[in-house]
Amino acid sequence: MPNPTITTTYAGQWAGKYVSAALLSAPTIEGGGVTVMPNVKFKAVIQRLETTDFLKDATCDFTPVGTVDLTERVLEVKDLQVNMTLCKSEFHRTWQSIEMGYSSFDTLPKSFADYLIAYAAEKVAAANEISIWQGSSATSGQFDGLYSTALVDPLLPPAQLVPSVAITAANVIAQMQLVYDAIPSNLYGKPDLKIYVSQNVAKAYVAALGGFGLLTGSEANAGTNNLGTQWYANGSLTFNGLPVFMANGLPADSMMATTVSNLYFGCSLLSDTQEVRVIDTSATLGDDNVRIVMRMAAGAQYGVIEDIVVYG
């Protein structure tokens, strides 16, 4: 009797495509909320250059003045993996069932493998979105998040840590104004400056602009252009001229203000060592299962803590 063989192993030229989908379809990355640094095998150095008092009155001599301070922050990626088992029979009633054949000993067509990979990639993207903002490397499957790290950074200027409250449509504009007012002068005016808000803050802000922050007295109104709840069509939001970026991974009632160029997401996304495998184990184990195996590395870091305002 010949040795059993694995029915389907998908680890070919499109492997990187699916790893890419898993990582880059996280809303924060897909929406351009952070700077992506691919091909980070283990660590990447984010260098920071600062100078002081370098412009002086002219003289006939070369007289060095001021100081030059070169410091760095390290973005370290964490190795992650997906080991998932799915039963093929759960998909017999889906559109892929015809391609699987009519026999109970069905095979695994490539389109079905693609479907399973896309399913897993969606779950990985959702998990990475959480990690980017509030993850902890001490938790399996997560890396240290931007918000969770900045919130406890001892170098965060006290004036740029804004105490949080439960956000509602009635107070959201006042609370966003606190974040806006805490933005330092050297940061204000930069073209990629954004106010990052959690989903519930964005929803409250939309409701407030619809005229439902205050419903009594002379301040009751029908909102933007008198359209009430009809004013918002899932477009872009701004606050006092600054783009508002809804980051789904931020915890409820939280906000950050900083530049896109100050936030980094690193990954080994383009590394040749990445692979995605869909393995039908029916021939080797006698079951009716499919295993999905992914391996990747990811991490997040900011460059300058003094250029961040944290609401939390």
N, C-alpha and C positions, 0 to 999 in steps of 0.2 A: 504494500500500500504506500503510495507516495506521501511524502511529508506535506502537511497542510501549509498553505501559503496565505499571506494577508491579502484579502480581496482588494482593498483600495488603500493606497497611501498617497496623500496629496501633499507633496513637499517640493513642488517644482517652481517654475519661473514666476508664478503669480503669488508665491508665498509672501513676498514683501508687500504686495498690494493689500493683502488682507490684514497684515500686521499694521500697515499704514491706516487702514480704515478703522481698526480698533483704537489706535491712539489719536489720530488726527480728527476723528469725527466727534470728539468731545467738544461741546458747544463753545467753551472758552477758547480752545485752539482754533476751531473751525471759524469762529467769528473774529479772529485776529486780536484776541485780548491779551496774548502774551507773545514773546519772541521765542520761536522754536529753534533749538540747537540740536540738529541731528548728528548721528555718528559719534555719540559720546559713549565710549567703551566702559569707562569707570568714573572718571572725574573730568570736569572742565573748569577752568579758572576764569572767573569774571573779574577783570581788573578795573580798578577805580583810581583815577588820577585827580589829585586836588592840588591847587596852588593858592598861595596867599600873598597879597601885596606885591605882585610882580610888575605893576605899572608904576614907574617913578619919574620924577623930573629928569630930563636929559642932561648929561655931562659929556665931556670929551673922552672920558675913560670908560672902559668896560667894568661895570661894578655890579656883580651879582646881587640881586635883592630878592626878598621873599623866600618861600619854601616850596619845595615840590615833594608831595607825599604820594607814594604809590602803594596802595593796599589792594587786597583781593578778597573775593568770596568764592567759595568752591561749590559748584553744582555737582553733586554725586548722585549717579543713577543707581537704582535698586533693581536687582534681577527679579522678574516676576514670571509667573507661569499660569497657564490655564490647563487643568486636567478635568475634562468633563465627559460624562458618559450619558448617552441618550439611547433610548430604545427605538429601533426602527419602526416597530409596529405602531408607535404613537403617531406616525406620519402617514399611515396607510390611506387615510381619508383626505389627505391634502392633494394639491395639484401634482405633486411628484409621484403619486402612487402608481400611475400607469408606467412610468419609466422604471419603476422598481420590479416590474414583472408581476405575474399572477400567482406564481408559486409561493408557498409559505417560506421556502428558502430563497428569499429575494436577494437581489444584488443591490449595490449602492451606485447609482449613476452619478456622473460628475455634477450634473445640475443640482442633485440632492446634496452632494458634498459642498457645493458653493452655498447652498441655502443654509446648511449647518454652520459654515464658517461665518457667514454674514450675521447669523443669529448670535453667535458667540462674540463676534466683533462689536456688536451693538451693546452687549452686556459689559464688555471690557471698557468701551468708551464711556459708559455711564459711571463705572467704578473709577476711571481715571479722572473724570470731571470732579468727583468728590475729593480725590487725593490732591489734585492741583491746588485746591483752596484750603481744605480742612483736614487733610490726611495726616497720619502719624506713622513714621517708619517703624515704630514699635508694634504696629498692628499688621498682621499678615495681609499681604496684598495691597498695602498702601505705602506711600512715601510722604515725607514731610511736606505739608501744604504751605502755600504762600501766606494765607491769612493766619493760620494757626501759629506759624513761626514768627511773623511780624508782631502778633498780639503780645508775645512774651519776650520780645527782643529787648534787652536792657538798654540798647542804644537808641530806641525809639524816643524822640523828643517828647517830654510829657505833654506839651501843648498840642501834639499831633495824635494823642490818644483820646478820643472822644467817648465818654461813657454812653452806653447804649440803653435804650428803653424798648419796650414792646411797640413795634411800629403799627400804626393804623392810618387810615386815610385822613384822619383829623390832625395827626402830628407829623406826618412824613415830610412835609415841606420844611417845617421848622427844624427837624432833625437833619435833613440833607443840607440845610443852610449851615448848621454847625460844622459839618464835614467840609463844606465849601470854605467857610471862614478860617478853618485850621490849615488850609493849604499854604505852605510857605511861599514867600515872594519869589524865591529863586526857581520854584517849580511852576508857579502860575504863569500861563501864557505859552507853555511848551505845546507844540502841535499835537502830540500824542497823549496828552493828559486826559484821563478819564476818571469818572466816578463809577466804581464797580459796586453793584448792589445785589443783594440776594433776591430770590424770586418774589418773596412776599413783600419786600420793599418796593420792587418794581410794580407789582400789582396795586399796592396802596397808592403809589405815585400816579399811576394811570387813573385810578378812581378819584384821587384828589383833583387832578386836572379836568376830570369830567364833571366837576362841580359838586362832588359828594363828600368832600372833606368837612364842610360845614353846611348843615341842612336847615338851620334855623336863623331867624332874624334877617337883617338887611344884607348879610353876606351870602345867603343862599343864592345859587346861580345854576345855570345850565352848562357850565364848563366851557372848554375851548370851542370857540366859534358857535357857542350855544347849541352844541350837538349832544351834550349829555353823554350817555354811555356809548353813543355812536361815534364819538370823535376819534377813537384810537383804532387803527387798522394794522396793528402789529408792525409798525414802522420804527424808526429810530426815535430815541428820547434824548432830551438835553435838559440841563439844569443850569440856569444862569450862563448859558452859552457853552457849557462843558458837556461832552457826550456822556450819556448814562449807559453803562454796559451791564446787562443782566447776566450775572455769572451763576448758573444753576448750582454750582458746587459750593457756593458760599452758604454758611449756616444761616438760619432765619434771623432776621433783625440785625444784619451785619452789613458793613460797607467798607470800602477802601478807596482811597484816591491816590493815584500815581500814574506814571507813564507806561505805555506798552513796552518801551525800550528798557524799563527797569525790572520787568518781570520775565523770567526765563523758564522754558520747559525743555528739558534735555531728554534725549532718548537714543537708543541704539537702532533706531528705525531703519536706517539705510545700510546697516551692517549685513555683510554676506552670511553671517552665522545665523541670521533669523530664519525660522521655518515654521510653517503651519502644517499640521498633519491631521487628516481625518482617516481613522483606521477602523475598518470593519472587522470586529473580532469574532464573527460567527464561525469562520473557518478554523480558528485556532482555539477558541474557548467553548465553542458549541452553544453560545448564547445568541441573542438577537440585538446586540448592542453595537453602538458606534462610539468610538472615543475621539475627542477633539483635544489636540495638544498644541499649545502655543507657548513660546518663550520670548520674552522681551525685557527691556530695561527702560526705566523712566524715572524722572526726578524733576523737582521744581526748586527755584531759588530766585531771590531778588538781588539786585546789585547794591543799592544804596538805601539803607533803612531811613535815613534822614529825609528821603524824598517820598515818603509814604505817610499817609494819614489813615489811621485805623479807627473804625467805629465799632466798639465792642467792649 
